[in-house]
Amino acid sequence: MPTIEAKITDMHCASCVNKIETELNNLSKIDKALVNFADHSVYIEGEITPDELIVSIKNIGYTAVVETDDSSSSEAAGLKKQLNKTLVAWIVGVPLLLDMFVDFIPNLSTSLGRGVNLFIGLICLATLIYSGGRYYRGFWSSLKNRVATMDTLIALGTGSAWIYSMLVVIFAPQLPSIAQHVYFESAIVIIAFINLGQLLEQRARSQTSKAIHRLLDLQPETALVIRNDIEQEIAIADVVIDDLIRVKPGGKIPVDGIIIEGYSSIDESMLTGEPMP
């Protein structure tokens, strides 16, 4: 049965896993869908094509990339994009956060203050769209599918803070002075912290993936097998039980087995961590 592996780049929580698995398993062309949150991947068994899978996951509200040889470059591009979103959120959020202590933004009781805060609100809106747009798209998708995910909490919290603050700016003259407070910094800093967490998680996952691939590269691709007293080099996949394998000095042991002849020192550091053979 055909199998497909794809990476889901914008999955945030266990609710996302349940949502994606449920929706994919309901598709007629998919016999089995298994989502792994640890490495943000999905394994598909069925007659669906890679392009159809990408479209199906997009309809659920997520972005998928089918595993290819250039997946590493795609992963690096995604990491850079996440870094840019995080930096923008912090660049906008830090001055607003400092205003809580320094109070350099004009008060809403003046026309200048309302104009400045209105401009700040528009800057924050652009930042929320750029740095946090995927959370709002995820919230809309979850709303259509009648489920709640981490995106729901983020979108409701930051969106409510921005909308309330804009209403305060617009209707400031009609409000008492004690109610003339905006919370633009809360919305932006929340997005900044969440993006920072996502960036660190994505970077750690990328480094782990690279380390695993480096370990896999240590495995030899062929084995020196003796069959009918003839020494021949074959692919590891063609080695069968009871084959007699010759390992030459300095060579790598290609498969598990029992030493039946000879004596040597073997480097087992990859398995045991011990430096001496």
Secondary structure by P-SEA (a helix, b strand, c coil): cbbbbbbbcccccaaaaaaaaaaaaacccccbbbbbcccbbbbbbccccaaaaaaaaaaacccccccccaaaaaaaaaaaaaaaaaaaaaaacaaaaaaaccccccccccaaaaaaaaaaaaaaaaaaaaccaaaaaaaaaaaaaccccaaaaaaaaaaaaaaaaaaaaaaccccccccccccaaaaaaaaaaaaaaaaaaaaaaaaaaaaaaaaaaacccccccccccbbbbbccccccccbbbbbcccccccccccccbbbbbbbcccccccccc
